[in-house]
C-alpha cells in the first residue's frame, strides 16, 4: 500500500505550475516555428510567381502586337 502512496497524493501546485509552464512554452515555440515556416514557404512561392510573371511580361512585350492594327484610326 505504501508504494502506491505517491500516485494517490496529488503533486504540489508548484510542480503542476512548472509542468504546465513547460508545456505552454513548448507549445508556443512549436507554434511559432510552424507559423514562420508557413510564412517562409508563402514568401518563396510569391517571389517565384512574381519572377515568372516578369519573364512572361518581357516575352509578351517582345511579341507582335496584333491589337495595334485594329486600333488604327
Order of alpha helices (4+ residues) and beta strands (2+ residues): alpha-alpha-alpha
